[in-house]
Amino acid sequence: MKKIALLLSVVTLLFTSSCNRGPKMEIELEVSTDEMVLALANYTQDSLFNQAIDEAKKLKMEKPQSDFLSLFEESIYKLDPDVQLAPYFGTQLRDRIRLTYDNNTVMSVLRSEATDAYDRTCQILLMRLDKFGSYRPQLEKIGTDRIKLNLSGAKEPDRIRYILQQRGELQFWLGAKNKDAFNYLDDVNKFIAAHPQFMPVDTSLTNNVTTDELNEQNASAENNPLFAKLYPNINPETGELIEGCVVGFASTKDRAAIDEMLAKARQKNILPPTIKFLWGAKPSRTNDRYELYAIQVTTRDGSPLLDGGVISDARQYFNNTTGNEITITMNSEGAREWKRITGANVGEFIAIVLDDVVFSAPRICGEIEGGRSSITGDFTEEEAKDIANLFKSGKLPLPVKIVKETIFEQ
């Protein structure tokens, strides 16, 4: 018995030593309670409410240890001492808030919601780390919106940062046709050209170019501000738009300017609510530029056709033809809805989106039964495993961001 006990001690020691190899990470995360408040208010466009949110966020930056909900309450009362909060939350929280409830009761419900979301966020983060590797994470709750993690043997800090900060929100959208989307992009291009005050400031034009080249670039940007940065997805030989929901390509440095132009056009109602544009996850292999996808918004409330809540399992799988894939299995409800969606849209493209980034947009070749599908996207084995684990652990109730990080070599 003594020999067995000694052997177990040695094994335990070896296992512990193995787990502790590599650097130790201390990470402090902040959860975005402001995003929860906006969601519970159904993303209201009310100027008073949104001004209060903005003021509370500014105060939060000055007082990082303060409770966001208290700062929000302080800000909205300062703007309107007689404000009634119940109408803002009576839709999303109809089971808990009635329109006749006083503000103290409403704030009490919001604090309860925030506490539940905070606790669930902590649980999901631990689940993700547990699936990712044996780091023996130690989690400490700090106040109402901070989380401190200590990880031993953190050999791949970039992957750890990725799995901690991803919301894990999987969505399925119907892709819009390139030819239809191009007309909207052309409208945006003409609108920005006619309103130069909305044109993004571009300092990159002055880098390493001659005066003639600079004048030519400026002229192109003035006449075709959007298409000077976004290259339409056309056949170079025929000049015709290529079939699918990829509408264009852009370099990394131009994406922010394109997003700014699209956002301004949407504010001015140049883009309808039935279409939106999302970037691909990685640069294209053919031209090293990011693909811009056109997405149809077909539901009345702007929600996707299907979301990750129906996923019951997800795994990394290697396919000899397509490489690393993520195979997903849906629950019975998801399988029924997936069968309906794919059956009703044969020949169309379905965009598979994670945290507002498109990973793939395959054509629907036929009705899919059984709720089993594969997601391809030029993944490495590690990327496919990490994304599959995000699906299995579920979406974070609250977005998080790293606000402090220290790495110690052991």
C-alpha positions, 0 to 999 in steps of 0.5 A: 500500500505504501508503494501504491501511495508513493506512486500516486504521489509521484504521478500527482507531482508529475501532473502538477509540474506538467500543468504548471509548465509555461507562463502564468497569466493574470487577466482582468476582464470587464463585462459590458453591463451597458450592452445588457441595459441597451438590449433590455430596453430593446435598443431604443432610439430614445435620445434621453435614454441613449444620452444617459447611457453615454454619460454613464459610460464616460463616468465609468471610465473616470470611476472604473470601480463604480457600478454601471447601473448606479451611474446610469441611474444617476445620469438619467435622473440628472437629465430628467428628474421625472423620468419613468423607467418602466416603459423602456423595459416593459417589452423585453421584461414584460414578465417582471416589469409592469408599466405602473412599476416605480423606478426603484422597483425597475432598478431592482429588477435590472440589478437582479438581471445584471447579477444573473448575467454576470454569474452566468458569464463567469460560469461560461468563461470557466467552461471555455477554459476547461474545454481548452486546456488544463490551466487550473483557472482561478476566478475571482469576482471583483465588484459587479462587473470585473472578473480576475483570472489566474491561469497556470501553464498558459503556453498559448496566450493569443488563443486564450485571449480569443476564447475569453473575449469572443461573445460566441454568438452564432447566427444563420442569415440568408445571403443577398444576391450580389447584383441586388446588393451592388445597386445599394452600394452604388447608391452609397457611393453616389451619396458620399460623393455628393456629400464630401463632408461625410467622406472619411479622412484618409491619411494613407493616400499621402504615404510613399506616392508622387504628386501626380499619383496623389492627385489621381488618387484624390480624384478617384476618391472624390468621384467614387469614394466607396469604390476607390476602396471597395473592389466590386466582385466582378468577372475581370474578363466580362465585367459582370457581377459574380454570383453569390453574396460576396459583393466586394473586396478590401484591404485591411487598412480600408475596412474602417473607412468603408464601414464609416461610409456604410454607417453614414449612409444607413443613418441617412436611410440610403440603405434599407433595414432589409440589407446589411453588410458583414466582413469575412473572417479571413483575407481571401486566398486569391487576392489577400483582401477581406470579402464583404458579404451582403446579408438579407434581413428577412424577419420583422424584428431584425433577428437571424433565421436561426441562432446558436441556441439550437446547437447541442454539440459541435466538434472539429473534424478534418475533411480530406477535401475541405480541410478542417471543419466544424461539425454541428448537431442541432436539437430537435427544434433546431433540426425542424427549423433548419429543414424548413429554412434549407428546403425553402431556399434551395439554390440560395446562399446561407451565411454562417456568422460568428460575432458579426463575422462571416465564416462561410456562405455555402449554397443550399443544395437541398433540404437538410434533415437531421440537424447535422451540418458542417462549417468550413472556412479555411480553419487551422485545427486549433481554430476549428477546435476553439470555435467548436468549444465556443459553440458548446459552451454557449454565448456569453450573456455579457460582452467582455474585454481584457482591461489588464493582463500580466504574464509571468515566466515560471 
